[in-house]
Amino acid sequence: MNPTRLPRPLRGIVPPLATPLRDRDALDHDGLARLVERLVNGGVAGLFVLGTTGEGPALGYRLRYELVERTCELAAGRIPVLVGVTDTALGEVVALAQFAEGAGAAAVVAAPPYYFPAEPAEVTTYYECLVRESPLPLLLYNIPICTRTAVGLETVRACADMPGVAGVKDSSGDLDYFREVLAIRARRPDWTVLMGPEHLTAQAVRLGADGGVNGGANLAPRLFVDLYRAAAAGDSDRVAPLQRQVERLGAVYGHGAPVAGVIRGIKYGLALLGVCGERLAEPMRPLTAAERAAIRDCLAGLGLEVAAEACQRP
């Protein structure tokens, strides 16, 4: 497999790929192929597998490796694949990073280890170790709502001195923090700085971000690509209606706990669109009938074509 090199910086929309499942430990290969083609044809700049939207930490290790390998095969060098390697054990992080390089991925993305709270100096040491042992460029992943450990600015500054670090993906939703990361990026113009929360993507791009890692792009890739391009061009008149559509799409996510609600809504939305089934990694609960109806109405209101046979997919 010939790897696709990571553009430095990588600019555009990099969807956090949903993971189509047939059952607890089985990947829906047909659904994954449809999803990858949907996103590539929608003009995205890359794919991020095993992120939060992809339910990465809830998947078994064999399935994670299979997903990385198959996604790289499907991308076929057309766009770079970034692999989430976050884990509680550094050895597992390094092993997946090494596998990802052999599969043809372009970069890895790592949040701090979760479960044991880490001090800021320990987070920096963790990234130092990973950079030494990973054969791929590394993006720092700040998502404290899930890890309970933030990638502090002191760590970002220290990592700016590490050539193997290629940027930051920030899902904190803290614009003051994000501005400070952009200021640090002045020392590393090759860094990629990406916004996670999609309602902030246009604002982040206007501040100098390179794009977004937006879960909603699984459902409406062209919407987010158009939003990014309008924001990058400084076209406020075009940004405004696109931003309103993105905010309307947010109704898909409000069904349950904050993170699970996003995953649940995207998975069912993909089922409605005929892309793949809605099966979730356990123990996330399925949607209620009322929640399903609300998501269907939201997608229809945005002009997304709902497939009549959608719910029959695995």
Summary of the structure (lengths in Angstrom):
residues: 314
radius of gyration: 18.2
end to end distance: 29.9
largest distance: 53.2
contacts: 1124
relative contact order: 0.14
helix: 50%
strand: 11%
